[in-house]
Structure formats: C-alpha cells, structure tokens
C-alpha cells in the first residue's frame, strides 16, 4: 500500500504521508530496513535487477526501502521528479557536480556559499579541470559578466549562511537557461517548508538534511532533488557506483523530522525575527543580518521567494575577533557549536569555524568579518535566549 500519491495534497499532509509503501506487516510508522542486501527469487531475477530491466532492491548502497521512502517524500515536498539521498550535504553537492560536469566545464558560484562548498569548488573540483568563478550573490551584472562559453552550472545558496543574503532565483534561472547552464540552489537554510526553488525555475536543489530536516542534531545526511535525467539517472548513477550513501537509520530519522518540518520552521522563524529585532536595539551591536528585517537589502525579494525567513541570523559586535570570542564564551544556555537547524540554539564565530578554511581575501569578499557572530535560533523560550545573549553583552 502506497500513501501520498495525490499531488494536490497539502504540504503538511505530504510531509507526514508521502512516499510510504507499507509492507505485508501493515506497520503504521515506516520501518527501518537494516540489511546490506536483499534475497532474490532466482538467478534470472538477479540478472534482471542488476541490468535495470526489473526495478527492485539489490544492495543498500543504492536500493534500500527506508532510504527510498525518504527520497520519495522529500521529492514530493520540493516539487521534484526524483531525489537521491546522500551521506551528507557535502556528498550531495559533490555528487551533483561530478555527475553533471566534466573536465573543461566552468561554474559560476556565489561568493557567500558555505565555506566547505567553496573549498570543494576551489581546491578539489579544480583538480578535475572544473574551474569556478565566484561573484557577489546579489549582483546580477556580475553573474552575467562571469559566464563563459563553457559555463555549465550556476550555484548559489539562498538565504546565504551566515549573512542571510537573498539570491533572485527566477532571474538567475533565466540567465542560466539562456546560456544552456543549470541552476543549482542549496536550500538548506529554508527547506521546502519555506522556499521551493524548483517552482521558481531552478533545475536542481541540494541540501544538508543534517540541519532542519533532522531538526534535533542527531544524524548526518544530504539530498539532491531534480528531474529524471539529471538526478534520477546521472546523479543516481554516480551514487550507485561511488557509494556516498545515506544509511537506513539516518533516513528513518529524517523521515520523522519531515513530519514536523513545517511547524518547526515557522517556530524557528518567529523566534529568530524577535531576536533580530531585539539585537538591532543593543548598543554593542553594529549590524544585524536577517532577511526578515525590513531594513535588510533583499527584504522585498525574500518576501516574494519565501513564506518565512528561517532560524539563522548573524550580527556584528563592536570590536574585532577578541570581542566576538568574549561574547561567545559568555554563553551559558546557547551551545557553542557550528551546527545549525537544531531545537537547541547554537552560536559560532564564522571567520574561524564554518568559513575558517577560506583565504582572508575570500572571507572579505563574502562579508565574513572578524567581529561577526552567528546564531542559529532554536526552539527555546525567546526571553531565555535574550537573557543568555545579555551575558555576552555584559562580557564586552
């Protein structure tokens, strides 16, 4: 029995029921198939499965019922034809690039993307002869000027981590398609609950399921969502061969996370907006970065692309790295960790953690200053979070 086939169902219904295929046991909650392989009826069936002539389970590196359920559900939420799950968000991005690009191809990427993604492009894809040009996310002219005859992919993260910059997905999709390139959007920060890039013209969505899809900081995983040819065949083919696969247990955890994704993202967004507004009134803060503030440069665009603004915010304390570290070290409630998307609020210093492997020039181009502090707002009481942040201001 399969659930969630009605494409007209609402987002929350799909988040709870889409993609599930019940076994003969009649289970209500999705089972975890912790098996490396699957028994076949005959040598003939084995041959048919391995050749692709017959669909079905073979080996959990690339066919596992729990993982498949997660893939079907996430594809339904993102509005894509196919989803391929991966062992991490970075594995998802690498699989996308290595499956769809070849030596001599060129990427244009926003200079505000996640630090590890920038390092992947600059240090590792370059070894395969795939070159990347980094441009300001919000400067459409810079995107246009960076495109070459061999440009095959435009890559952005919106909202960007940690400054919350917003890229215009519709405009960049039009630009990419004019030059026969793909637009790939990292949707980790918003998730499909707040933003659906494929409906805005993007070709592929990548994300780290480790963050808000899990929602409680328990598991590592990622996903690629798109059409049958690019994702269902090419990315899947790489994943089957190279094997950066999502484990069944992690897929099951993510399935449970999807069930509450919408209500959690709304709650994260509400708390983050309250804190961003409050931080803007503090005399020790020189700047606050949150797309839900009407003072944000891309606030209008954010309201057009997103239904809410997410749980990630950043702000600059007056001073430099010493003052930022002193502020962070004064926390008693908020966790000092670089992860985000957790029910527990977290705090970190981007210049020396998430973006620490970038060159000083690359950090400057991305707007990552030494006095920048990032907070991923969890689900605690807002007044308690304010009390903890006051400890940081007192330490200054």
C-alpha positions in Angstrom: 0.0 0.0 0.0 1.4 3.4 -1.0 0.5 6.7 0.6 0.7 10.2 -0.5 0.1 9.8 -4.3 -2.3 12.7 -4.6 -0.3 15.7 -5.9 -3.0 18.1 -4.8 -2.4 17.2 -1.1 -1.1 20.0 1.1 2.5 20.3 2.2 1.9 19.1 5.8 0.0 16.0 4.6 2.8 15.1 2.2 5.4 15.7 5.0 3.6 13.1 7.1 2.4 10.5 4.5 4.1 10.9 1.1 6.3 8.1 -0.2 5.4 5.4 2.3 4.8 1.9 0.9 3.5 -0.4 3.7 4.8 -4.0 3.9 2.7 -7.0 4.4 3.1 -6.5 8.1 0.8 -3.4 8.0 3.0 -1.1 10.0 1.8 2.4 10.6 5.2 4.0 11.1 7.8 3.5 8.4 10.2 0.5 9.2 14.0 0.6 9.2 15.4 -1.9 6.8 18.8 -2.6 8.4 20.1 -5.0 5.8 23.0 -4.8 3.4 21.5 -6.9 0.7 18.2 -8.5 -0.4 17.3 -12.1 -1.3 16.2 -12.7 -4.9 13.9 -15.5 -6.2 16.2 -16.7 -9.0 19.4 -16.1 -11.0 17.2 -14.7 -13.7 15.6 -12.2 -11.4 19.1 -11.2 -10.1 20.2 -10.6 -13.7 17.1 -8.5 -14.4 17.6 -6.4 -11.3 21.3 -5.8 -11.9 20.7 -4.8 -15.6 17.9 -2.5 -14.6 15.3 -4.4 -16.6 13.4 -5.0 -13.4 13.1 -2.5 -10.6 13.6 -3.6 -7.0 16.0 -4.0 -4.2 19.5 -5.3 -4.6 22.1 -3.7 -2.2 21.6 -1.0 0.3 24.3 1.2 -1.1 21.8 2.2 -3.8 18.5 0.5 -3.1 17.0 0.5 0.4 13.3 0.8 1.2 13.8 3.2 4.1 16.1 5.5 2.1 13.7 5.2 -0.9 10.8 6.4 1.2 12.7 9.4 2.4 13.7 10.2 -1.2 10.1 10.0 -2.4 8.8 12.1 0.4 11.4 14.8 0.0 10.9 14.9 -3.8 7.2 15.4 -3.2 7.9 18.3 -0.8 10.4 20.0 -3.0 8.3 19.5 -6.1 10.8 17.4 -8.0 10.6 14.3 -10.0 13.4 12.4 -8.3 15.5 12.6 -5.2 18.8 10.9 -4.4 19.8 10.8 -0.8 23.5 11.1 0.2 25.7 10.5 3.3 26.0 14.3 3.9 25.1 17.6 2.4 28.6 18.0 1.0 28.4 14.5 -0.5 25.2 15.6 -2.2 26.9 18.7 -3.7 29.9 16.7 -4.8 27.7 14.0 -6.4 25.8 16.7 -8.3 28.9 18.4 -9.7 30.8 15.2 -10.6 27.8 13.6 -12.2 26.8 16.6 -14.3 30.1 18.3 -15.2 33.2 17.2 -17.0 36.8 18.4 -17.5 36.8 21.8 -19.1 33.5 22.9 -17.7 33.0 26.2 -15.7 30.9 27.0 -12.6 29.7 30.5 -11.6 29.1 30.4 -7.8 28.0 33.0 -5.2 30.9 34.0 -3.0 28.8 33.7 0.1 28.2 30.0 -0.2 29.1 27.6 2.7 32.8 27.5 3.4 33.2 23.8 2.7 31.4 24.2 -0.6 33.7 27.0 -1.7 36.7 24.8 -0.7 35.3 21.9 -2.7 35.0 24.0 -5.8 38.3 25.8 -5.4 40.6 23.0 -4.2 39.1 19.8 -5.4 36.9 20.2 -8.5 39.7 22.3 -9.9 41.8 19.1 -9.9 39.3 17.6 -12.3 39.7 20.6 -14.6 36.4 22.2 -13.5 37.0 25.9 -12.8 34.9 28.2 -10.6 34.4 31.9 -10.7 32.9 33.5 -7.5 30.7 36.5 -7.7 28.6 38.5 -5.3 25.2 36.8 -4.8 23.1 39.8 -5.3 24.9 41.4 -8.2 23.2 40.1 -11.4 25.6 42.0 -13.6 28.5 40.2 -12.0 26.8 36.8 -12.7 26.3 37.8 -16.4 29.9 39.0 -16.8 31.3 35.8 -15.3 29.5 33.5 -17.7 31.8 31.9 -20.3 31.0 29.7 -23.3 31.9 26.7 -21.2 29.8 27.7 -18.2 27.6 24.7 -17.3 26.4 25.5 -13.8 25.3 28.4 -11.7 25.4 27.6 -8.0 24.0 29.6 -5.1 22.8 29.3 -1.5 19.8 31.4 -0.6 19.4 32.6 2.1 23.2 32.5 2.4 24.9 31.3 5.5 25.6 33.3 7.7 24.6 36.8 6.4 21.2 35.9 5.1 21.7 37.4 1.6 19.0 36.5 -0.9 19.6 35.5 -4.4 17.0 36.1 -7.1 16.2 32.5 -8.1 13.9 33.5 -11.0 16.4 35.9 -12.6 19.3 33.5 -12.1 17.3 30.6 -13.6 16.6 32.7 -16.7 20.2 33.7 -17.0 21.4 30.1 -16.6 19.0 28.8 -19.2 19.9 31.5 -21.7 23.4 30.1 -21.6 22.4 26.4 -21.5 23.6 26.1 -18.0 21.9 24.5 -14.9 20.9 26.5 -11.9 21.6 24.6 -8.6 20.2 26.0 -5.4 21.3 25.0 -1.9 18.0 25.1 0.0 19.4 24.0 3.4 18.5 27.2 5.4 14.9 27.5 4.2 14.0 23.9 3.3 10.9 23.2 1.2 8.7 24.4 4.1 9.7 28.0 3.4 11.0 28.0 -0.1 10.7 25.8 -3.2 13.4 26.8 -5.8 12.3 24.2 -8.4 9.0 26.1 -8.7 10.9 29.3 -9.2 12.9 27.9 -12.1 15.9 26.2 -10.5 16.9 22.9 -12.1 18.3 21.2 -9.0 18.0 21.6 -5.3 20.8 20.3 -3.0 20.6 20.4 0.8 22.0 19.2 4.0 19.4 17.1 5.8 21.6 17.3 8.9 20.2 20.7 9.6 16.5 21.5 9.7 15.2 18.3 8.2 16.6 16.3 11.1 15.8 19.2 13.4 17.4 17.8 16.5 21.1 17.5 15.7 21.2 13.6 15.6 22.3 12.5 12.1 24.3 13.4 9.0 22.8 13.3 5.6 22.0 15.2 2.4 19.9 15.1 -0.8 19.7 16.1 -4.4 16.3 16.8 -6.0 15.5 17.4 -9.7 14.3 15.7 -12.8 14.6 12.1 -14.1 17.5 12.6 -16.4 19.8 14.7 -14.3 19.0 13.4 -10.9 17.2 10.1 -11.4 19.8 8.8 -13.9 23.1 10.7 -13.7 23.3 11.6 -10.0 21.9 8.3 -9.1 24.4 6.5 -11.3 27.3 8.2 -9.6 25.8 7.5 -6.2 25.3 3.8 -7.1 28.9 3.5 -8.3 30.8 5.7 -5.8 28.7 4.9 -2.8 28.4 8.1 -0.6 25.1 6.6 0.5 22.7 7.6 3.3 22.2 4.9 5.9 18.7 3.4 6.5 18.7 4.6 10.2 19.5 8.2 9.3 16.9 8.1 6.5 14.3 6.9 9.1 15.3 9.8 11.5 14.9 12.3 8.6 11.5 10.9 7.8 10.4 11.6 11.3 11.9 15.1 11.0 9.9 15.8 7.9 6.7 15.1 9.7 7.2 18.2 11.9 9.3 20.3 9.5 6.6 22.9 8.7 5.7 23.7 12.2 9.3 23.8 13.4 10.4 26.1 10.6 7.6 28.5 11.5 8.6 28.4 15.1 12.3 29.0 14.3 11.4 31.9 12.1 9.2 33.6 14.7 11.9 33.4 17.4 14.7 34.5 15.0 12.7 37.5 14.0 12.1 38.6 17.6 15.8 38.2 18.4 16.9 40.0 15.3 14.7 43.0 16.1 15.9 43.0 19.7 19.6 42.7 18.7 19.2 45.7 16.5 18.5 47.8 19.6 21.6 46.8 21.5 24.3 49.5 21.7 27.1 46.9 21.4 25.8 45.7 18.1 26.9 47.5 14.9 24.9 45.4 12.4 22.3 42.7 12.3 21.8 40.3 9.3 18.4 38.7 9.0 16.2 38.7 5.8 13.1 39.1 7.9 14.0 42.6 8.9 12.5 45.3 6.7 15.9 47.0 6.8 17.5 44.0 5.0 18.6 44.9 1.5 16.8 42.0 0.0 13.8 42.0 2.3 11.2 42.5 -0.5 12.8 39.7 -2.6 12.7 37.4 0.5 9.0 38.0 1.0 8.4 37.0 -2.7 10.5 33.8 -2.6 9.9 32.6 1.0 6.9 32.2 3.2 9.0 32.9 6.3 12.6 33.8 6.9 14.2 30.9 8.8 16.1 30.5 12.0 19.5 31.8 11.1 20.8 35.2 12.0 24.1 37.0 12.4 25.3 40.2 13.9 28.5 42.2 14.4 29.6 43.2 17.8 31.6 46.4 18.1 35.3 45.5 18.1 37.1 42.5 16.5 37.7 38.8 17.0 38.6 39.2 20.6 35.3 40.9 21.4 33.4 38.3 19.3 35.1 35.4 21.1 34.5 37.1 24.5 30.8 37.4 23.7 30.5 33.7 22.6 32.4 32.4 25.6 30.0 34.1 27.9 27.1 31.9 26.8 25.6 29.7 29.5 22.5 28.4 27.6 23.2 28.7 23.9 25.5 25.9 22.7 28.9 26.8 21.2 28.9 24.6 18.1 29.0 25.2 14.3 25.9 23.0 13.6 22.6 24.7 12.9 18.9 23.6 12.5 18.7 22.2 15.9 15.9 22.6 18.5 18.8 23.9 20.7 20.1 27.3 19.8 23.7 27.4 18.7 26.3 30.1 18.4 29.6 30.2 16.5 32.3 32.5 15.1 32.1 32.0 11.3 35.5 33.6 10.4 37.3 30.9 12.4 34.9 27.9 12.1 32.5 27.4 9.2 34.4 29.8 6.9 37.8 29.4 8.5 39.3 27.5 5.6 38.7 30.3 3.2 41.5 32.7 2.4 41.3 36.1 4.1 40.5 37.6 0.7 37.7 35.2 0.1 36.2 35.8 3.6 36.4 39.6 2.9 34.6 39.1 -0.4 31.9 37.1 1.3 31.5 39.8 4.0 32.7 37.5 6.8 34.3 39.9 9.3 36.2 39.0 12.5 33.5 40.6 14.7 30.7 38.5 13.1 28.7 36.2 15.4 26.2 33.7 14.0 23.2 32.4 16.0 21.0 29.5 14.8 17.9 30.1 16.8 16.3 27.0 18.2 13.0 26.5 20.0 13.7 27.7 23.5 11.8 30.5 25.1 12.8 33.8 23.5 13.2 35.5 26.8 15.7 32.9 28.0 17.7 33.4 24.8 17.8 37.1 25.3 18.9 36.6 28.9 21.8 34.5 27.7 22.8 36.9 25.0 22.8 39.6 27.6 25.6 37.6 29.3 27.6 38.2 26.2 27.0 41.9 26.1 27.9 42.2 29.8 31.2 40.4 29.0 32.0 43.1 26.4 
